[in-house]
Amino acid sequence: MSRTGKNKRRPSLALARAKSARKTAKTKGAKPAHAASSRQKVRAHRQRLRAKGMRPITIWVPDTRSRRFAAEARRQCKLANKSPHAADDQAWVDAMSD
């Protein structure tokens, strides 16, 4: 069945305008509007946090997905299990978990 005449689907006027605006922005070399607004939102969020006395920091943690991490965790668990205090340590962990 062909889509001709009255049955042909047309995009809504708002959709057509949005497409036209994107084409115009691309041809003029303008940056997308969402990039600037995201940047502004992040900047405002950080300013609010600083006003509350917070400061940004970078923290590096071990990569728990790596094979080296898994091997080291396994090694330390085996050592802990061989400890003469293993039963007491496990009892303490169980008591804290409840």
C-alpha positions in Angstrom: 0.0 0.0 0.0 1.5 3.3 -1.0 1.4 6.4 1.1 0.2 9.1 -1.3 -2.3 11.8 -1.1 -4.1 12.3 2.2 -2.7 9.2 3.8 0.9 10.4 3.6 2.3 11.0 7.1 3.7 14.5 7.8 6.0 15.4 10.7 4.5 17.8 13.2 5.3 21.5 12.9 7.4 21.5 16.0 9.5 18.5 14.8 10.0 20.2 11.4 11.1 23.4 13.1 13.5 21.5 15.4 15.1 19.8 12.4 15.4 23.1 10.6 17.0 24.7 13.6 19.6 21.8 13.9 20.5 22.2 10.2 20.9 26.0 10.6 23.1 25.5 13.7 25.3 22.9 11.9 25.8 25.2 8.9 26.8 28.2 11.0 29.3 26.1 13.1 27.4 26.7 16.3 27.7 24.3 19.2 24.6 22.4 20.2 22.5 24.1 22.8 22.5 21.1 25.1 26.3 21.2 25.5 26.3 24.8 26.9 23.3 24.1 29.1 24.9 21.0 30.6 28.1 22.9 31.3 26.2 25.7 33.0 24.3 23.2 35.1 27.5 21.6 36.3 29.0 25.0 37.0 26.0 26.0 39.0 25.9 22.8 40.9 29.6 23.1 41.9 29.0 26.7 43.0 26.2 25.6 45.3 28.4 22.9 46.8 31.2 25.4 47.3 28.8 27.8 49.0 28.0 25.0 51.4 31.6 24.7 52.3 32.4 21.7 50.1 35.4 21.3 47.8 36.0 18.9 44.9 38.7 16.2 45.2 39.8 13.3 43.1 40.2 10.0 44.8 41.8 6.9 43.3 40.6 3.5 44.5 41.7 -0.1 43.6 40.0 -1.5 40.5 37.9 -4.3 42.0 37.3 -5.6 38.4 41.0 -6.4 37.8 42.5 -9.9 38.0 45.3 -8.5 40.2 42.8 -7.2 42.8 41.0 -10.6 42.8 44.3 -12.5 43.3 45.4 -10.2 46.2 42.0 -10.4 47.9 42.1 -14.2 47.6 45.7 -14.3 49.0 44.7 -12.1 52.0 41.5 -14.1 52.7 43.6 -17.3 52.9 46.0 -15.7 55.3 43.2 -14.4 57.5 41.6 -17.9 57.5 44.8 -19.5 58.7 45.2 -17.0 61.5 44.8 -18.3 65.1 42.3 -15.4 65.6 40.1 -16.3 62.6 37.2 -17.6 64.7 37.2 -14.5 66.9 37.5 -12.2 63.9 34.6 -13.9 62.1 32.4 -13.7 65.3 33.1 -10.0 65.5 32.2 -9.5 61.8 29.0 -11.5 62.3 28.1 -9.4 65.4 28.6 -6.2 63.5 26.5 -7.4 60.5 23.4 -8.0 62.5 
